[in-house]
Amino acid sequence: MTDSDDIFQYEGIGNILVVRPMRDFMSVRDADLRDAYNETYRRLLQDDFRHLIFDLKQLNYFGSTFVGIMIRLAKKVGDGGGRTVLCHLNDATRGILKQLMLLENAHTESLWRRAETREIAVAWLESQNASET
C-alpha cells in the first residue's frame, strides 16, 4: 500500500488547500489513489479550507481516476462557496484535459479556473476572499 503523502503533498495557505500530485499515476493503484482522495476530502472538512488549488507541476500523465478526483473535490469546494484553481499545466496535462473536454468548455468552466503559477492562483483566490467580505 502507498502512503497518501507519496501521492499528494499538501499545503495550507490561509483558507486554501494546495494539493500537489507528486508523480504520474501510471504506477499508482486506483485503490491507493482513492485513499489519497479520501485524505484530501478529510483535510478539506477537518481543517475548514474554503478553496482548493491543484498544483500539477510534477505531473505529465493522469487517467480517469484522477480526473474523477479533481471533479469531485472541485464540486465539493464549489458547494461550499469556494473556488478551485489548476496551476502549472504543461502541454501534456493541458492536452489530456482538453481531450476530455474539461478545459475551454463552457459546461465545465464552473469547475475550475486555470493559473500559470501557484502564486497567481493564491493571489486570485485571496482576491475572491476580499471581494466577499
C-alpha positions in Angstrom: 0.0 0.0 0.0 1.2 3.5 -0.8 1.1 6.3 1.7 -1.2 9.2 0.5 1.7 11.6 1.2 3.6 9.7 -1.5 0.8 10.5 -4.0 -0.2 14.1 -2.9 1.6 16.7 -0.9 -0.5 19.2 1.0 0.0 22.8 2.0 -2.4 25.1 3.7 -2.3 28.8 2.8 -5.0 30.6 4.8 -8.3 29.0 3.8 -6.7 27.5 0.7 -5.7 23.8 0.5 -2.9 23.2 -2.1 -2.8 19.7 -3.4 0.3 18.7 -5.4 0.4 15.3 -7.1 4.0 14.0 -6.6 4.2 11.7 -9.6 2.4 10.4 -12.6 -0.3 7.9 -11.8 0.7 5.1 -14.2 2.3 3.1 -11.3 -0.3 4.0 -8.7 -3.1 1.6 -7.9 -6.6 3.0 -8.2 -7.2 1.9 -4.6 -4.3 4.0 -3.4 -5.4 7.0 -5.4 -8.9 6.7 -3.8 -7.2 6.6 -0.4 -5.4 9.8 -1.3 -8.7 11.3 -2.4 -10.3 10.4 1.0 -7.4 12.0 2.8 -7.8 15.2 0.7 -11.5 15.2 1.4 -10.9 14.8 5.1 -8.4 17.7 5.1 -10.9 19.9 3.4 -13.5 19.2 6.0 -11.4 18.9 9.1 -9.2 22.0 8.5 -12.1 24.1 7.1 -10.4 25.0 3.9 -12.7 27.0 1.5 -10.6 27.0 -1.7 -8.6 24.4 -3.5 -5.5 24.5 -5.8 -4.3 21.6 -7.8 -0.6 22.3 -8.5 0.1 20.0 -11.4 3.8 20.9 -11.8 5.1 17.3 -11.2 2.5 15.7 -13.5 2.8 14.6 -17.1 0.1 11.9 -17.2 -3.1 11.1 -15.4 -6.1 8.9 -16.1 -9.8 8.8 -15.4 -9.5 8.1 -11.6 -7.5 11.3 -11.0 -9.9 13.3 -13.3 -12.8 12.0 -11.2 -11.0 13.0 -8.0 -10.4 16.5 -9.3 -14.1 16.9 -10.4 -15.5 15.6 -7.1 -13.2 17.8 -5.0 -13.9 20.8 -7.2 -17.7 20.2 -6.8 -17.3 19.8 -3.0 -15.4 23.1 -2.8 -17.9 24.8 -5.1 -20.9 23.6 -3.0 -19.3 25.4 0.0 -18.9 28.6 -2.0 -15.2 28.1 -2.7 -13.3 28.0 -5.9 -10.8 25.6 -7.4 -7.7 26.6 -9.5 -5.5 24.3 -11.6 -1.9 25.6 -11.9 1.3 24.6 -13.7 -0.5 22.8 -16.5 2.1 21.7 -19.1 1.3 20.7 -22.7 0.6 17.1 -21.7 -1.8 17.8 -18.9 -3.5 20.6 -20.8 -3.9 18.1 -23.7 -5.5 15.4 -21.6 -7.9 17.9 -20.1 -8.8 19.3 -23.5 -9.4 15.8 -24.9 -11.8 15.1 -22.0 -13.5 18.5 -22.7 -12.6 19.7 -19.2 -10.8 22.9 -20.4 -12.1 25.6 -22.7 -15.6 24.2 -22.4 -18.5 26.4 -21.3 -20.1 23.4 -19.4 -17.1 22.9 -17.2 -15.9 26.4 -16.6 -17.7 26.4 -13.3 -15.5 23.6 -12.1 -12.2 25.4 -12.0 -10.1 28.3 -13.2 -6.5 28.0 -14.6 -3.4 29.9 -13.5 0.1 29.7 -14.8 1.7 29.6 -11.3 0.7 28.7 -7.7 1.4 32.3 -6.7 -1.1 33.6 -9.3 -3.6 31.1 -8.1 -3.2 32.1 -4.5 -3.5 35.8 -5.3 -6.7 35.3 -7.3 -8.3 33.1 -4.5 -7.3 35.7 -1.9 -8.9 38.4 -4.0 -12.1 36.3 -4.1 -12.0 36.2 -0.3 -11.6 40.0 -0.1 -14.4 40.7 -2.5 -16.8 38.5 -0.4 -16.2 40.4 2.8 
